[in-house]
């Protein structure tokens, strides 16, 4: 639970950034179209300086491993992640769930502009709602959910919730429904922290950094693939009238991917004993 709550706090910080990003970016963009990019670059550089000169090393010397340049690539890292005892198919679960999320991210604004006539204000408010729910669940509710359900049930129920949420997004006939679905989709916001905790537990003390870095590599890889899938799919269905159910195709794809992720998770958990049972 402590590991998951730690990941949850990181997720909550991400949620806060998701809330503030559209607000600050919109204000800066009203001054100059290039200014948000310059500010983002400056913040990234500040982050680098903080990590390089302020943030302490989390591992004591006896747990550190020498850098192997042969493994310093995302694909090598992912192979090592798959080989972790007790992880295996969880890599597929993470990849499918994140692919669904990034497809939604890539098509959310253009879909809502086309179907509901939303502008920057409405899209910004919707992203604000998502970020707020992310911060609330991972920063406040996660510990209670884990004590009540356990990590595995949180993952399964969260993925099931995501399936219905994606279907709801695709079937929504009015913009306010997207807000209601985002608020109701509570358990889905807890999935990433619970899975990260499971992967962290599976890794040896000397490999936990490698495992977490591998997850980041996987997320980055999926983030590259998702727009290539999501935006052409929406471009294809945007030829139909706004009331046509096919307009929600990117979200229906997200539902399918989440359902596959749920199925793989059920299969994996049924074959792999929990850490408490070992």
N, C-alpha and C positions, 0 to 999 in steps of 0.2 A: 504493500500500500504506500509506503514511504517513497519508493521509486516512482510509482505512478503519480503521486502528488507532486513530486519534483518536476516531472515532465509536464504535469498539469499547470504548474506555475509558469513554466516556459510558454506553454500554450496560451495561458491567460495574457502574458505579455504580448504575444503575437496578436491576440484578439484586441488588446488595447491599441496596438499599432494599426490594426485593420479599421478600428473606429476613427482614429485620428488622421490616418492617411488621406482618405478622401476629402476630409474637411480642410486640412492644411494644404493639400495639393490643389484643391479647388481655389482656395484663397490666393495661393502663389500664382496659379495659372491665370487668374484674372489680372495679375500685374504684368506677367510676361509668359508666353507659351513655353519658353525654355527654362524659366526659373525653377520649376519643380524638379527638373532633372539635375540642375546644378546643386540644389539643396540636398537631393538624395545622394549625390556623389559625395558631398561634404560630410553627411551623416555616416556614410559607409566608411570614409577615411577616419572619422572619429572613432568608429567602432573598431577599426583595425588598430588604432593607437591604444585604445583601452585594453584590447586583448593582448597586445604585444608588451605593454609596459605596466599595466595595473593589475589585470586579472591573474590571480595566482594559479600555479599548476595544481590540478586536482589530484594527480597521482603521486604517491611518494616514490622516491628513486627505485626502490626494490620492485615496484610493479611496472616500471616503464620498460618498453621494448625498443630495440634499435630500429631505425627506419629502413625498410626494405624497398628500394626503388622499383623492384620488379612487381611489387604489389600496389604501387602508388598509381592506380588507375581504377576507375569506377567498376569495371567489369571484374577485375581481380578481387576487389573488395566484396562484391556481391557474391562471388563464388565462396569466399570465406564465410559470409553471412549464412548462406544456405547450409553450410556444413556444421553450423553450431548445433549442438545437441538440444533438441526440444524446440528448434525454430523451424527448419525445413520449409514446409508449405506456407508458413506465416509470411514469407517473402512474397508469395503470390497473392495472399490476402491483402497485404499492404499495397502492392502494385495495382491491383484491380480497384481497390477502394480509392486510392489517390488519383488514378486515371479518371474515374468517374467525377471526382471533385474538380480536377483541373479542366475537364471538358466543360463542366458547368461554369467555371471561372471564365473560360475563354468565350463563352457564348451568352452569358447572363445579360450583359448590357445591350448587345445588339438584338437579342431576342425580345427583351422588354421594350426597347425602343420601337421595334416593328409591331409587336402584338398589342401593347398597351399604350403606345405613344409616350412613353416615359422620356423625360429629359434628365439632365445632370442631377437635379434636385431629388427626383424620385429614386433614381439609381443610387445616389449617395446615401439616402435614408435607408434603402434596403441593405446596402453594405454595412452601414452603421448598425443595423439590427443584427446582422449575422455576427459582426465583430463583438457586439455586446453580449450575445448569447454564448459565444466562444469563451469570452473572458469570464462570464458568470459561471458556466459549467465547469471549466477547467480550474478556475481559481477558487471557487466557493463550494460547488456541489460535488466535485469529483470524489473527495474523501468519503462522503456519505454514501455515494453510489457504490464505491468499492467495498465498503464495510457491509453494505446491504446485499450486494449481488456477487462480488468477487470479480476479478479481472476478466475471466473468460466469459461470464454472462454479460458483462458490460460490452465486450466486443461483439458478441452475437446479437444482443438486443439493439445495440447501436447500429450495426449493419442492417438489421431488419428495418429499423426506423428509417434509415437512409433510403432503402428501396421504396418505401411508401412516400417519403418526401419527394424523391425525384419524380415519381409518378404524379404526385400532386402538383409539382411545378409544371409538368408538361400538360396537365389537364386543366389547369387554372383558367378560368374565363374572365377574371377580374384581377386587377393588380393587387388589391388589398389581401387577396388569398395568399400571395407569396409571403407577406409578412406573417400571416397566421401560421403557415406551414413552417417557416423558419423558427418561430418561437416554440412550436410544438415538437420540433425535431431535437429534443434535448439530448437524448442518449447518443445520437450520432456525434455530437461534439466531444464526447468522452472517449471515443474509440482510439484515437491516435495515442493518447497518453497511456491507455491500458496496454496497447500492443507494444509500445516502446518499453514499458516496464517488463513485459514478458521476454522481449529480446534481450534486455539488459540482464535479466536474471539468468538467461541461458549462457551468456558469455562469461568466460573466465575473467578474473579480476584484472588480468594483464591485457585483455582483449576488448574490454567494454568500450573504450574510446574508438577502436576500430569498428565495432558493431554499430555504434551510434553514427559514426562517419559514413558507414556503408548505407545506413538508412537515408542519410542526407543525399548520398549519391543516387540512390534509387528514386527519391522524390524529384531530384533535379532531372533525371532521365525521363521520368514520366511527364514532368512539366514541359519538356521539349516536344514530346510526342502528342500530348493532348490537343494543342491548337491545330496541329496538322490534321487531326481527326475531326474535332468539333466544329471548326469554322467552315470547312468545305461542306460538312453535313448540313449546317444551317443554311449555307448559301444555296444548297440544292432545294431545301424545303421552303425557302422564302419566296419561291415562285407561286406558292399556294395562297389562298385568301387567309386573312388573319384569324378567321374563325375555324379554319381547317385544323383538325387534331394533329396532323402531321407536322405542324409548326413546332410542336414540342419534341421532335425527334432527338435532339441532343440530350434532353433530360430523360427521355425513355432509354436512350443508350446508357446513361448513368445508372438508371434503375437495373438494367440488365447486368452491368458490370458489378454493381453492389450485390445483386443476387448471387452472381458467380462467386464473389468474395465471401459471402455468407456461407455458401455451400462448401467451399474449400476450408473455411474455418471450422465448420461442423465436422468435416472429415478429419481434419488435423487433430482437433481436440479429442475426438473419439479414439484416436490411435496413440495419442501421446499423453502419458500421465502428467498431472499437474506437479509443480515443484514441491508442493506440500506432501504429495503422495510418494515422493522419491526417498 
